Amino acid sequence: MSKLFTARNMAEHQIADLDTQLLRRKLRTNESPCDTKVYVDQRELKAFCSNDYLGLANHPELIAALAEGGKLYGVGSGASHLISGHSIAHDLLEKKLAACESKHIPNARALFFSTGYLANINAITGLARLAEQGKASIYSAKLNHASLIDGVRLASAQTKAKVALFDHQNLDSLEESLKQDTHPLKLIVVDGVFSMDGDIAPVEKLLHLAEQYDALLMVDDAHGFGVLGEQGHGILEQAGVHSERIIYVGTLGKAAGVSGAFICATEFFIEWLIQKGRPYIYSTATPPAIAHTLLSSLKLIEGAEGIARRKQLNELIQIWRDEMTFSGWKKTPSSTPIQPVILGSNANALAVAKLLDEAGYWIPAIRPPTVPVGSSRLRITFSANHTVDDVRELIQVLKIIEQTVESNS
Ligand SMILES: Cc1ncc(COP(=O)(O)O)c(C=O)c1O
């Protein structure tokens, strides 16, 4: 039997195993632009599952900016940033992103990436390399996003950094570990808004610990940038913190409606990451037209329209919190557009997602390893393009589905 055939057998076995555990993921194709109503399999569905929190992904001004960017800069960057791919559009965007966080990070400088996944890998592996082999400690929140987990694993493999997990809702054990840590480099890594629960990290307390125990604090604000703070500058603006110990990551494919991400930190950290961040060095720069489009997105986020969109979003969140009552299911309300409904088993989550689909809603079941075993859920997300009626209708539909499921069980 050839090696390839053995590998094929293994793949078939593993996939069958995923099927048995109800863990197989399925791709569904959206036939329309990202918005609150989409077409899937030629059926209109109301979508409550994207991260397009401000409803900018299909905004006419951004569509026009992308076309303009294409005319100005072409469609490809042609090379990595350090070769010849760094265009004036990237430069302008990075300066604007640094300005967004400059009240919170002294001498702020920003570095633009094609995705948040890469930005996180770059930041963690790059920072860990500041210390000699085996002389760094990384403290990572237990419920951090996969991109942070992978960044921490890679950094540990590359630099022999010590890794410890902590509970972001109870920082006692983190403090205890920091107190005893004699390594010259300590890095705390945390989601700003936890992507599957919607709760917000205690960034002031974490910064206090970072200052007390001479650590760096890296905050991945993928779900906060654009959403939190008066101007939408994210968790640092909302918390009102300021420190050169903060390494901030914001993503631009969620509330900003486009694509990409950035690391913002004090100048000398960014200079280091340019020198040693392998994803930055060895990857083709994002098309400059995307950077050009993002400049328009940032204008919307900071301006009157962004303020109005955040107000609408917060109204929808409040309606959900006030009016969604389940008799048995567990709702863990958050103050962000991410609202989980915990259903427990994979079978329950899949059954409810299917009933929602039949009722005309797109809210997929989220299962392990994205969430801990036994906490499979619906991850409901709101967009400023949803109306109050959209949210009230969803609430009614969910109440009916809960009664149906419970009376059948
Ligand atoms: C918390 C968090 N960080 C990072 C990312 C990755 O960002 P991107 O989708 O831009 O790669 C995600 C994506 O969902 C996320 O939820």
The ligand as an SDF file (V2000), in Angstrom:
LIG
                    3D

 16 16  0  0  0  0  0  0  0  0999 V2000
  -10.0800   37.3270   19.4690 C   0  0  0  0  0  0  0  0  0  0  0  0
   -9.6270   37.1470   18.0610 C   0  0  0  0  0  0  0  0  0  0  0  0
   -8.3650   37.4500   17.7460 N   0  0  0  0  0  0  0  0  0  0  0  0
   -7.9070   37.3020   16.4930 C   0  0  0  0  0  0  0  0  0  0  0  0
   -8.7080   36.8390   15.4880 C   0  0  0  0  0  0  0  0  0  0  0  0
   -8.1500   36.6650   14.1290 C   0  0  0  0  0  0  0  0  0  0  0  0
   -8.4190   37.7920   13.3470 O   0  0  0  0  0  0  0  0  0  0  0  0
   -8.5130   37.6490   11.7620 P   0  0  0  0  0  0  0  0  0  0  0  0
   -9.8630   37.0780   11.4820 O   0  0  0  0  0  0  0  0  0  0  0  0
   -8.3190   39.0280   11.2520 O   0  0  0  0  0  0  0  0  0  0  0  0
   -7.4170   36.7170   11.3640 O   0  0  0  0  0  0  0  0  0  0  0  0
  -10.0300   36.5240   15.7520 C   0  0  0  0  0  0  0  0  0  0  0  0
  -10.9010   36.0270   14.6610 C   0  0  0  0  0  0  0  0  0  0  0  0
  -12.0180   35.6540   14.8010 O   0  0  0  0  0  0  0  0  0  0  0  0
  -10.5150   36.6780   17.0740 C   0  0  0  0  0  0  0  0  0  0  0  0
  -11.7620   36.3560   17.4010 O   0  0  0  0  0  0  0  0  0  0  0  0
  1  2  1  0
  2  3  1  0
  2 15  2  0
  3  4  2  0
  4  5  1  0
  5  6  1  0
  5 12  2  0
  6  7  1  0
  7  8  1  0
  8  9  2  0
  8 10  1  0
  8 11  1  0
 12 13  1  0
 12 15  1  0
 13 14  2  0
 15 16  1  0
M  END
$$$$
